[in-house]
Amino acid sequence: MLVNLTDAVAEALNRPFHALLMEMVYRGLDHFTVAHHRGRADDPITYLAADAEGLGIIKRQCKNRGAATELLYVIIHGKP
């Protein structure tokens, strides 16, 4: 069920499934439950997608991704 919910949120955000953190979708359900009981939310998919960044659902992009790959190459293969 959690996989299906994460997939639905990813679809609502027009992002691939692997760009979301399933754990954070699960944690976001607690926030949705509180909002639902207060009458502020009806649909968990819409709620989670609306505040995906604030809830930490979207994975962050690594800024120095190229540097890490280059360092790994040096470690495995030696200096080019």
PyMOL Python script that loads the backbone (N, CA, C, O; Angstrom):
from pymol import cmd

cmd.read_pdbstr("""\
ATOM      1  N   MET A   1       0.812  -1.179   0.000  1.00  0.00           N
ATOM      2  CA  MET A   1       0.000   0.000   0.000  1.00  0.00           C
ATOM      3  C   MET A   1       0.870   1.263   0.000  1.00  0.00           C
ATOM      4  O   MET A   1       0.541   2.244  -0.667  1.00  0.00           O
ATOM      5  N   LEU A   2       1.979   1.237   0.749  1.00  0.00           N
ATOM      6  CA  LEU A   2       2.877   2.386   0.791  1.00  0.00           C
ATOM      7  C   LEU A   2       3.532   2.628  -0.569  1.00  0.00           C
ATOM      8  O   LEU A   2       3.729   3.774  -0.975  1.00  0.00           O
ATOM      9  N   VAL A   3       3.864   1.553  -1.261  1.00  0.00           N
ATOM     10  CA  VAL A   3       4.456   1.680  -2.600  1.00  0.00           C
ATOM     11  C   VAL A   3       3.453   2.335  -3.542  1.00  0.00           C
ATOM     12  O   VAL A   3       3.816   3.214  -4.324  1.00  0.00           O
ATOM     13  N   ASN A   4       2.204   1.915  -3.472  1.00  0.00           N
ATOM     14  CA  ASN A   4       1.174   2.497  -4.332  1.00  0.00           C
ATOM     15  C   ASN A   4       0.945   3.977  -4.009  1.00  0.00           C
ATOM     16  O   ASN A   4       0.762   4.793  -4.912  1.00  0.00           O
ATOM     17  N   LEU A   5       0.956   4.314  -2.727  1.00  0.00           N
ATOM     18  CA  LEU A   5       0.787   5.716  -2.329  1.00  0.00           C
ATOM     19  C   LEU A   5       1.953   6.565  -2.824  1.00  0.00           C
ATOM     20  O   LEU A   5       1.754   7.663  -3.344  1.00  0.00           O
ATOM     21  N   THR A   6       3.167   6.051  -2.660  1.00  0.00           N
ATOM     22  CA  THR A   6       4.349   6.783  -3.135  1.00  0.00           C
ATOM     23  C   THR A   6       4.296   6.953  -4.641  1.00  0.00           C
ATOM     24  O   THR A   6       4.639   8.017  -5.155  1.00  0.00           O
ATOM     25  N   ASP A   7       3.874   5.929  -5.351  1.00  0.00           N
ATOM     26  CA  ASP A   7       3.749   6.008  -6.805  1.00  0.00           C
ATOM     27  C   ASP A   7       2.707   7.049  -7.211  1.00  0.00           C
ATOM     28  O   ASP A   7       2.909   7.791  -8.173  1.00  0.00           O
ATOM     29  N   ALA A   8       1.602   7.102  -6.485  1.00  0.00           N
ATOM     30  CA  ALA A   8       0.557   8.089  -6.794  1.00  0.00           C
ATOM     31  C   ALA A   8       1.050   9.513  -6.527  1.00  0.00           C
ATOM     32  O   ALA A   8       0.745  10.427  -7.293  1.00  0.00           O
ATOM     33  N   VAL A   9       1.800   9.703  -5.460  1.00  0.00           N
ATOM     34  CA  VAL A   9       2.360  11.028  -5.169  1.00  0.00           C
ATOM     35  C   VAL A   9       3.366  11.417  -6.246  1.00  0.00           C
ATOM     36  O   VAL A   9       3.388  12.562  -6.695  1.00  0.00           O
ATOM     37  N   ALA A  10       4.200  10.459  -6.660  1.00  0.00           N
ATOM     38  CA  ALA A  10       5.169  10.717  -7.727  1.00  0.00           C
ATOM     39  C   ALA A  10       4.453  11.119  -9.013  1.00  0.00           C
ATOM     40  O   ALA A  10       4.890  12.033  -9.713  1.00  0.00           O
ATOM     41  N   GLU A  11       3.371  10.445  -9.316  1.00  0.00           N
ATOM     42  CA  GLU A  11       2.597  10.770 -10.522  1.00  0.00           C
ATOM     43  C   GLU A  11       1.987  12.165 -10.399  1.00  0.00           C
ATOM     44  O   GLU A  11       1.970  12.920 -11.371  1.00  0.00           O
ATOM     45  N   ALA A  12       1.489  12.508  -9.220  1.00  0.00           N
ATOM     46  CA  ALA A  12       0.910  13.843  -9.010  1.00  0.00           C
ATOM     47  C   ALA A  12       1.963  14.942  -9.157  1.00  0.00           C
ATOM     48  O   ALA A  12       1.654  16.060  -9.568  1.00  0.00           O
ATOM     49  N   LEU A  13       3.208  14.610  -8.816  1.00  0.00           N
ATOM     50  CA  LEU A  13       4.304  15.572  -8.917  1.00  0.00           C
ATOM     51  C   LEU A  13       5.009  15.530 -10.274  1.00  0.00           C
ATOM     52  O   LEU A  13       5.909  16.331 -10.528  1.00  0.00           O
ATOM     53  N   ASN A  14       4.612  14.612 -11.136  1.00  0.00           N
ATOM     54  CA  ASN A  14       5.261  14.401 -12.440  1.00  0.00           C
ATOM     55  C   ASN A  14       6.751  14.115 -12.271  1.00  0.00           C
ATOM     56  O   ASN A  14       7.590  14.670 -12.981  1.00  0.00           O
ATOM     57  N   ARG A  15       7.059  13.250 -11.328  1.00  0.00           N
ATOM     58  CA  ARG A  15       8.437  12.836 -11.063  1.00  0.00           C
ATOM     59  C   ARG A  15       8.505  11.319 -11.087  1.00  0.00           C
ATOM     60  O   ARG A  15       7.497  10.645 -10.877  1.00  0.00           O
ATOM     61  N   PRO A  16       9.691  10.780 -11.342  1.00  0.00           N
ATOM     62  CA  PRO A  16       9.825   9.327 -11.303  1.00  0.00           C
ATOM     63  C   PRO A  16       9.740   8.819  -9.862  1.00  0.00           C
ATOM     64  O   PRO A  16      10.047   9.548  -8.919  1.00  0.00           O
ATOM     65  N   PHE A  17       9.325   7.576  -9.707  1.00  0.00           N
ATOM     66  CA  PHE A  17       9.159   6.957  -8.391  1.00  0.00           C
ATOM     67  C   PHE A  17      10.441   7.037  -7.575  1.00  0.00           C
ATOM     68  O   PHE A  17      10.398   7.318  -6.377  1.00  0.00           O
ATOM     69  N   HIS A  18      11.578   6.792  -8.212  1.00  0.00           N
ATOM     70  CA  HIS A  18      12.857   6.755  -7.494  1.00  0.00           C
ATOM     71  C   HIS A  18      13.315   8.128  -7.017  1.00  0.00           C
ATOM     72  O   HIS A  18      14.307   8.219  -6.293  1.00  0.00           O
ATOM     73  N   ALA A  19      12.621   9.199  -7.401  1.00  0.00           N
ATOM     74  CA  ALA A  19      12.987  10.545  -6.954  1.00  0.00           C
ATOM     75  C   ALA A  19      12.344  10.900  -5.617  1.00  0.00           C
ATOM     76  O   ALA A  19      12.595  11.976  -5.074  1.00  0.00           O
ATOM     77  N   LEU A  20      11.510   9.994  -5.080  1.00  0.00           N
ATOM     78  CA  LEU A  20      10.831  10.236  -3.816  1.00  0.00           C
ATOM     79  C   LEU A  20      11.347   9.285  -2.739  1.00  0.00           C
ATOM     80  O   LEU A  20      11.819   8.187  -3.034  1.00  0.00           O
ATOM     81  N   LEU A  21      11.250   9.725  -1.499  1.00  0.00           N
ATOM     82  CA  LEU A  21      11.640   8.898  -0.362  1.00  0.00           C
ATOM     83  C   LEU A  21      10.386   8.277   0.244  1.00  0.00           C
ATOM     84  O   LEU A  21       9.531   8.975   0.788  1.00  0.00           O
ATOM     85  N   MET A  22      10.293   6.953   0.140  1.00  0.00           N
ATOM     86  CA  MET A  22       9.116   6.250   0.626  1.00  0.00           C
ATOM     87  C   MET A  22       8.953   6.430   2.144  1.00  0.00           C
ATOM     88  O   MET A  22       7.831   6.527   2.641  1.00  0.00           O
ATOM     89  N   GLU A  23      10.057   6.475   2.866  1.00  0.00           N
ATOM     90  CA  GLU A  23       9.994   6.674   4.315  1.00  0.00           C
ATOM     91  C   GLU A  23       9.333   8.008   4.656  1.00  0.00           C
ATOM     92  O   GLU A  23       8.553   8.096   5.604  1.00  0.00           O
ATOM     93  N   MET A  24       9.647   9.037   3.885  1.00  0.00           N
ATOM     94  CA  MET A  24       9.079  10.350   4.164  1.00  0.00           C
ATOM     95  C   MET A  24       7.598  10.415   3.774  1.00  0.00           C
ATOM     96  O   MET A  24       6.828  11.152   4.390  1.00  0.00           O
ATOM     97  N   VAL A  25       7.198   9.651   2.760  1.00  0.00           N
ATOM     98  CA  VAL A  25       5.769   9.553   2.437  1.00  0.00           C
ATOM     99  C   VAL A  25       5.046   8.932   3.634  1.00  0.00           C
ATOM    100  O   VAL A  25       3.977   9.393   4.033  1.00  0.00           O
ATOM    101  N   TYR A  26       5.641   7.885   4.199  1.00  0.00           N
ATOM    102  CA  TYR A  26       5.062   7.236   5.378  1.00  0.00           C
ATOM    103  C   TYR A  26       4.959   8.214   6.548  1.00  0.00           C
ATOM    104  O   TYR A  26       3.924   8.281   7.210  1.00  0.00           O
ATOM    105  N   ARG A  27       6.012   8.961   6.802  1.00  0.00           N
ATOM    106  CA  ARG A  27       5.989   9.940   7.887  1.00  0.00           C
ATOM    107  C   ARG A  27       4.996  11.064   7.617  1.00  0.00           C
ATOM    108  O   ARG A  27       4.395  11.609   8.543  1.00  0.00           O
ATOM    109  N   GLY A  28       4.830  11.405   6.341  1.00  0.00           N
ATOM    110  CA  GLY A  28       3.877  12.446   5.966  1.00  0.00           C
ATOM    111  C   GLY A  28       2.435  12.060   6.247  1.00  0.00           C
ATOM    112  O   GLY A  28       1.570  12.927   6.376  1.00  0.00           O
ATOM    113  N   LEU A  29       2.173  10.757   6.341  1.00  0.00           N
ATOM    114  CA  LEU A  29       0.819  10.312   6.647  1.00  0.00           C
ATOM    115  C   LEU A  29       0.370  10.779   8.034  1.00  0.00           C
ATOM    116  O   LEU A  29      -0.815  11.032   8.252  1.00  0.00           O
ATOM    117  N   ASP A  30       1.298  10.890   8.951  1.00  0.00           N
ATOM    118  CA  ASP A  30       0.966  11.402  10.276  1.00  0.00           C
ATOM    119  C   ASP A  30       0.515  12.857  10.181  1.00  0.00           C
ATOM    120  O   ASP A  30      -0.454  13.253  10.830  1.00  0.00           O
ATOM    121  N   HIS A  31       1.213  13.649   9.377  1.00  0.00           N
ATOM    122  CA  HIS A  31       0.832  15.050   9.171  1.00  0.00           C
ATOM    123  C   HIS A  31      -0.537  15.138   8.499  1.00  0.00           C
ATOM    124  O   HIS A  31      -1.364  15.981   8.848  1.00  0.00           O
ATOM    125  N   PHE A  32      -0.758  14.253   7.534  1.00  0.00           N
ATOM    126  CA  PHE A  32      -2.065  14.229   6.855  1.00  0.00           C
ATOM    127  C   PHE A  32      -3.182  13.894   7.835  1.00  0.00           C
ATOM    128  O   PHE A  32      -4.248  14.508   7.790  1.00  0.00           O
ATOM    129  N   THR A  33      -2.949  12.921   8.725  1.00  0.00           N
ATOM    130  CA  THR A  33      -3.967  12.502   9.682  1.00  0.00           C
ATOM    131  C   THR A  33      -4.383  13.665  10.587  1.00  0.00           C
ATOM    132  O   THR A  33      -5.569  13.867  10.844  1.00  0.00           O
ATOM    133  N   VAL A  34      -3.409  14.414  11.059  1.00  0.00           N
ATOM    134  CA  VAL A  34      -3.708  15.572  11.900  1.00  0.00           C
ATOM    135  C   VAL A  34      -4.510  16.607  11.106  1.00  0.00           C
ATOM    136  O   VAL A  34      -5.509  17.133  11.596  1.00  0.00           O
ATOM    137  N   ALA A  35      -4.073  16.893   9.888  1.00  0.00           N
ATOM    138  CA  ALA A  35      -4.781  17.863   9.044  1.00  0.00           C
ATOM    139  C   ALA A  35      -6.196  17.372   8.727  1.00  0.00           C
ATOM    140  O   ALA A  35      -7.139  18.164   8.695  1.00  0.00           O
ATOM    141  N   HIS A  36      -6.339  16.079   8.498  1.00  0.00           N
ATOM    142  CA  HIS A  36      -7.659  15.510   8.186  1.00  0.00           C
ATOM    143  C   HIS A  36      -8.609  15.655   9.381  1.00  0.00           C
ATOM    144  O   HIS A  36      -9.773  16.018   9.210  1.00  0.00           O
ATOM    145  N   HIS A  37      -8.120  15.376  10.564  1.00  0.00           N
ATOM    146  CA  HIS A  37      -8.956  15.505  11.759  1.00  0.00           C
ATOM    147  C   HIS A  37      -9.329  16.955  12.056  1.00  0.00           C
ATOM    148  O   HIS A  37     -10.345  17.220  12.699  1.00  0.00           O
ATOM    149  N   ARG A  38      -8.521  17.872  11.595  1.00  0.00           N
ATOM    150  CA  ARG A  38      -8.834  19.297  11.774  1.00  0.00           C
ATOM    151  C   ARG A  38      -9.672  19.848  10.624  1.00  0.00           C
ATOM    152  O   ARG A  38     -10.023  21.028  10.612  1.00  0.00           O
ATOM    153  N   GLY A  39      -9.992  18.983   9.656  1.00  0.00           N
ATOM    154  CA  GLY A  39     -10.825  19.390   8.527  1.00  0.00           C
ATOM    155  C   GLY A  39     -10.084  20.171   7.466  1.00  0.00           C
ATOM    156  O   GLY A  39     -10.710  20.881   6.678  1.00  0.00           O
ATOM    157  N   ARG A  40      -8.760  20.061   7.422  1.00  0.00           N
ATOM    158  CA  ARG A  40      -7.952  20.820   6.460  1.00  0.00           C
ATOM    159  C   ARG A  40      -7.508  20.006   5.251  1.00  0.00           C
ATOM    160  O   ARG A  40      -6.959  20.563   4.300  1.00  0.00           O
ATOM    161  N   ALA A  41      -7.738  18.701   5.274  1.00  0.00           N
ATOM    162  CA  ALA A  41      -7.301  17.850   4.163  1.00  0.00           C
ATOM    163  C   ALA A  41      -8.249  16.674   4.009  1.00  0.00           C
ATOM    164  O   ALA A  41      -8.755  16.128   4.989  1.00  0.00           O
ATOM    165  N   ASP A  42      -8.482  16.294   2.747  1.00  0.00           N
ATOM    166  CA  ASP A  42      -9.354  15.154   2.469  1.00  0.00           C
ATOM    167  C   ASP A  42      -8.633  14.028   1.743  1.00  0.00           C
ATOM    168  O   ASP A  42      -8.933  12.853   1.954  1.00  0.00           O
ATOM    169  N   ASP A  43      -7.694  14.383   0.899  1.00  0.00           N
ATOM    170  CA  ASP A  43      -7.018  13.389   0.057  1.00  0.00           C
ATOM    171  C   ASP A  43      -5.531  13.325   0.408  1.00  0.00           C
ATOM    172  O   ASP A  43      -4.840  14.339   0.306  1.00  0.00           O
ATOM    173  N   PRO A  44      -5.025  12.167   0.817  1.00  0.00           N
ATOM    174  CA  PRO A  44      -3.611  12.089   1.197  1.00  0.00           C
ATOM    175  C   PRO A  44      -2.653  12.358   0.042  1.00  0.00           C
ATOM    176  O   PRO A  44      -1.581  12.927   0.251  1.00  0.00           O
ATOM    177  N   ILE A  45      -3.018  11.964  -1.155  1.00  0.00           N
ATOM    178  CA  ILE A  45      -2.137  12.170  -2.308  1.00  0.00           C
ATOM    179  C   ILE A  45      -1.981  13.659  -2.586  1.00  0.00           C
ATOM    180  O   ILE A  45      -0.869  14.153  -2.771  1.00  0.00           O
ATOM    181  N   THR A  46      -3.095  14.364  -2.614  1.00  0.00           N
ATOM    182  CA  THR A  46      -3.069  15.803  -2.855  1.00  0.00           C
ATOM    183  C   THR A  46      -2.310  16.528  -1.744  1.00  0.00           C
ATOM    184  O   THR A  46      -1.517  17.431  -2.011  1.00  0.00           O
ATOM    185  N   TYR A  47      -2.558  16.128  -0.509  1.00  0.00           N
ATOM    186  CA  TYR A  47      -1.903  16.754   0.640  1.00  0.00           C
ATOM    187  C   TYR A  47      -0.397  16.551   0.583  1.00  0.00           C
ATOM    188  O   TYR A  47       0.362  17.508   0.738  1.00  0.00           O
ATOM    189  N   LEU A  48       0.042  15.324   0.364  1.00  0.00           N
ATOM    190  CA  LEU A  48       1.475  15.022   0.342  1.00  0.00           C
ATOM    191  C   LEU A  48       2.172  15.686  -0.845  1.00  0.00           C
ATOM    192  O   LEU A  48       3.300  16.162  -0.720  1.00  0.00           O
ATOM    193  N   ALA A  49       1.505  15.717  -1.984  1.00  0.00           N
ATOM    194  CA  ALA A  49       2.099  16.343  -3.169  1.00  0.00           C
ATOM    195  C   ALA A  49       2.196  17.861  -3.010  1.00  0.00           C
ATOM    196  O   ALA A  49       3.137  18.478  -3.508  1.00  0.00           O
ATOM    197  N   ALA A  50       1.240  18.456  -2.328  1.00  0.00           N
ATOM    198  CA  ALA A  50       1.227  19.912  -2.168  1.00  0.00           C
ATOM    199  C   ALA A  50       2.412  20.409  -1.336  1.00  0.00           C
ATOM    200  O   ALA A  50       2.939  21.492  -1.589  1.00  0.00           O
ATOM    201  N   ASP A  51       2.828  19.617  -0.344  1.00  0.00           N
ATOM    202  CA  ASP A  51       3.935  20.048   0.519  1.00  0.00           C
ATOM    203  C   ASP A  51       5.072  19.030   0.485  1.00  0.00           C
ATOM    204  O   ASP A  51       5.680  18.737   1.514  1.00  0.00           O
ATOM    205  N   ALA A  52       5.352  18.498  -0.691  1.00  0.00           N
ATOM    206  CA  ALA A  52       6.369  17.453  -0.839  1.00  0.00           C
ATOM    207  C   ALA A  52       7.751  17.930  -0.422  1.00  0.00           C
ATOM    208  O   ALA A  52       8.502  17.176   0.198  1.00  0.00           O
ATOM    209  N   GLU A  53       8.094  19.155  -0.747  1.00  0.00           N
ATOM    210  CA  GLU A  53       9.412  19.678  -0.365  1.00  0.00           C
ATOM    211  C   GLU A  53       9.486  19.880   1.143  1.00  0.00           C
ATOM    212  O   GLU A  53      10.475  19.497   1.768  1.00  0.00           O
ATOM    213  N   GLY A  54       8.467  20.469   1.730  1.00  0.00           N
ATOM    214  CA  GLY A  54       8.450  20.731   3.157  1.00  0.00           C
ATOM    215  C   GLY A  54       8.461  19.466   3.997  1.00  0.00           C
ATOM    216  O   GLY A  54       9.032  19.439   5.087  1.00  0.00           O
ATOM    217  N   LEU A  55       7.828  18.422   3.485  1.00  0.00           N
ATOM    218  CA  LEU A  55       7.787  17.149   4.190  1.00  0.00           C
ATOM    219  C   LEU A  55       9.017  16.288   3.919  1.00  0.00           C
ATOM    220  O   LEU A  55       9.186  15.237   4.537  1.00  0.00           O
ATOM    221  N   GLY A  56       9.874  16.726   3.004  1.00  0.00           N
ATOM    222  CA  GLY A  56      11.093  15.974   2.694  1.00  0.00           C
ATOM    223  C   GLY A  56      10.860  14.758   1.828  1.00  0.00           C
ATOM    224  O   GLY A  56      11.663  13.825   1.839  1.00  0.00           O
ATOM    225  N   ILE A  57       9.775  14.754   1.080  1.00  0.00           N
ATOM    226  CA  ILE A  57       9.422  13.599   0.253  1.00  0.00           C
ATOM    227  C   ILE A  57      10.309  13.499  -0.987  1.00  0.00           C
ATOM    228  O   ILE A  57      10.643  12.400  -1.429  1.00  0.00           O
ATOM    229  N   ILE A  58      10.685  14.634  -1.538  1.00  0.00           N
ATOM    230  CA  ILE A  58      11.518  14.638  -2.746  1.00  0.00           C
ATOM    231  C   ILE A  58      12.982  14.525  -2.345  1.00  0.00           C
ATOM    232  O   ILE A  58      13.462  15.278  -1.498  1.00  0.00           O
ATOM    233  N   LYS A  59      13.683  13.590  -2.952  1.00  0.00           N
ATOM    234  CA  LYS A  59      15.106  13.414  -2.663  1.00  0.00           C
ATOM    235  C   LYS A  59      15.869  14.655  -3.105  1.00  0.00           C
ATOM    236  O   LYS A  59      15.550  15.268  -4.124  1.00  0.00           O
ATOM    237  N   ARG A  60      16.864  15.008  -2.337  1.00  0.00           N
ATOM    238  CA  ARG A  60      17.712  16.142  -2.699  1.00  0.00           C
ATOM    239  C   ARG A  60      18.740  15.705  -3.731  1.00  0.00           C
ATOM    240  O   ARG A  60      19.218  14.571  -3.715  1.00  0.00           O
ATOM    241  N   GLN A  61      19.069  16.622  -4.623  1.00  0.00           N
ATOM    242  CA  GLN A  61      20.097  16.366  -5.618  1.00  0.00           C
ATOM    243  C   GLN A  61      21.462  16.602  -4.991  1.00  0.00           C
ATOM    244  O   GLN A  61      21.668  17.604  -4.306  1.00  0.00           O
ATOM    245  N   CYS A  62      22.369  15.711  -5.215  1.00  0.00           N
ATOM    246  CA  CYS A  62      23.727  15.855  -4.715  1.00  0.00           C
ATOM    247  C   CYS A  62      24.449  16.885  -5.583  1.00  0.00           C
ATOM    248  O   CYS A  62      24.498  16.733  -6.804  1.00  0.00           O
ATOM    249  N   LYS A  63      25.011  17.933  -4.971  1.00  0.00           N
ATOM    250  CA  LYS A  63      25.636  19.018  -5.732  1.00  0.00           C
ATOM    251  C   LYS A  63      26.948  18.593  -6.378  1.00  0.00           C
ATOM    252  O   LYS A  63      27.216  18.967  -7.520  1.00  0.00           O
ATOM    253  N   ASN A  64      27.759  17.829  -5.683  1.00  0.00           N
ATOM    254  CA  ASN A  64      29.075  17.446  -6.185  1.00  0.00           C
ATOM    255  C   ASN A  64      29.094  16.018  -6.701  1.00  0.00           C
ATOM    256  O   ASN A  64      30.034  15.271  -6.430  1.00  0.00           O
ATOM    257  N   ARG A  65      28.079  15.639  -7.433  1.00  0.00           N
ATOM    258  CA  ARG A  65      27.966  14.268  -7.931  1.00  0.00           C
ATOM    259  C   ARG A  65      29.136  13.915  -8.840  1.00  0.00           C
ATOM    260  O   ARG A  65      29.649  12.798  -8.774  1.00  0.00           O
ATOM    261  N   GLY A  66      29.560  14.832  -9.674  1.00  0.00           N
ATOM    262  CA  GLY A  66      30.670  14.574 -10.587  1.00  0.00           C
ATOM    263  C   GLY A  66      31.980  14.373  -9.844  1.00  0.00           C
ATOM    264  O   GLY A  66      32.782  13.521 -10.227  1.00  0.00           O
ATOM    265  N   ALA A  67      32.205  15.130  -8.805  1.00  0.00           N
ATOM    266  CA  ALA A  67      33.434  15.012  -8.028  1.00  0.00           C
ATOM    267  C   ALA A  67      33.516  13.659  -7.345  1.00  0.00           C
ATOM    268  O   ALA A  67      34.596  13.073  -7.268  1.00  0.00           O
ATOM    269  N   ALA A  68      32.409  13.157  -6.855  1.00  0.00           N
ATOM    270  CA  ALA A  68      32.397  11.855  -6.190  1.00  0.00           C
ATOM    271  C   ALA A  68      32.701  10.748  -7.186  1.00  0.00           C
ATOM    272  O   ALA A  68      33.437   9.815  -6.865  1.00  0.00           O
ATOM    273  N   THR A  69      32.149  10.836  -8.382  1.00  0.00           N
ATOM    274  CA  THR A  69      32.409   9.835  -9.409  1.00  0.00           C
ATOM    275  C   THR A  69      33.863   9.876  -9.840  1.00  0.00           C
ATOM    276  O   THR A  69      34.480   8.832 -10.047  1.00  0.00           O
ATOM    277  N   GLU A  70      34.409  11.063  -9.977  1.00  0.00           N
ATOM    278  CA  GLU A  70      35.810  11.217 -10.366  1.00  0.00           C
ATOM    279  C   GLU A  70      36.733  10.646  -9.291  1.00  0.00           C
ATOM    280  O   GLU A  70      37.716   9.978  -9.614  1.00  0.00           O
ATOM    281  N   LEU A  71      36.431  10.898  -8.030  1.00  0.00           N
ATOM    282  CA  LEU A  71      37.229  10.371  -6.934  1.00  0.00           C
ATOM    283  C   LEU A  71      37.164   8.846  -6.902  1.00  0.00           C
ATOM    284  O   LEU A  71      38.179   8.188  -6.674  1.00  0.00           O
ATOM    285  N   LEU A  72      36.002   8.292  -7.126  1.00  0.00           N
ATOM    286  CA  LEU A  72      35.842   6.852  -7.165  1.00  0.00           C
ATOM    287  C   LEU A  72      36.675   6.235  -8.276  1.00  0.00           C
ATOM    288  O   LEU A  72      37.272   5.176  -8.086  1.00  0.00           O
ATOM    289  N   TYR A  73      36.724   6.887  -9.436  1.00  0.00           N
ATOM    290  CA  TYR A  73      37.522   6.419 -10.552  1.00  0.00           C
ATOM    291  C   TYR A  73      39.003   6.376 -10.159  1.00  0.00           C
ATOM    292  O   TYR A  73      39.702   5.410 -10.466  1.00  0.00           O
ATOM    293  N   VAL A  74      39.474   7.419  -9.484  1.00  0.00           N
ATOM    294  CA  VAL A  74      40.875   7.490  -9.067  1.00  0.00           C
ATOM    295  C   VAL A  74      41.197   6.379  -8.070  1.00  0.00           C
ATOM    296  O   VAL A  74      42.261   5.765  -8.146  1.00  0.00           O
ATOM    297  N   ILE A  75      40.293   6.123  -7.151  1.00  0.00           N
ATOM    298  CA  ILE A  75      40.512   5.091  -6.135  1.00  0.00           C
ATOM    299  C   ILE A  75      40.578   3.703  -6.761  1.00  0.00           C
ATOM    300  O   ILE A  75      41.441   2.902  -6.402  1.00  0.00           O
ATOM    301  N   ILE A  76      39.688   3.419  -7.678  1.00  0.00           N
ATOM    302  CA  ILE A  76      39.623   2.088  -8.281  1.00  0.00           C
ATOM    303  C   ILE A  76      40.706   1.878  -9.321  1.00  0.00           C
ATOM    304  O   ILE A  76      41.357   0.833  -9.326  1.00  0.00           O
ATOM    305  N   HIS A  77      40.914   2.840 -10.199  1.00  0.00           N
ATOM    306  CA  HIS A  77      41.803   2.649 -11.342  1.00  0.00           C
ATOM    307  C   HIS A  77      43.162   3.300 -11.196  1.00  0.00           C
ATOM    308  O   HIS A  77      44.035   3.049 -12.027  1.00  0.00           O
ATOM    309  N   GLY A  78      43.378   4.088 -10.226  1.00  0.00           N
ATOM    310  CA  GLY A  78      44.616   4.827 -10.119  1.00  0.00           C
ATOM    311  C   GLY A  78      44.509   6.121 -10.902  1.00  0.00           C
ATOM    312  O   GLY A  78      43.453   6.408 -11.466  1.00  0.00           O
ATOM    313  N   LYS A  79      45.548   6.889 -10.950  1.00  0.00           N
ATOM    314  CA  LYS A  79      45.513   8.164 -11.656  1.00  0.00           C
ATOM    315  C   LYS A  79      45.409   7.932 -13.155  1.00  0.00           C
ATOM    316  O   LYS A  79      46.095   7.069 -13.703  1.00  0.00           O
ATOM    317  N   PRO A  80      44.540   8.711 -13.826  1.00  0.00           N
ATOM    318  CA  PRO A  80      44.380   8.547 -15.290  1.00  0.00           C
ATOM    319  C   PRO A  80      45.562   9.072 -16.064  1.00  0.00           C
ATOM    320  O   PRO A  80      45.573   9.005 -17.293  1.00  0.00           O
TER     321      PRO A  80
END
""", "prot")
cmd.dss("prot")
cmd.show_as("cartoon", "prot")
cmd.util.cbc("prot")
cmd.orient("prot")
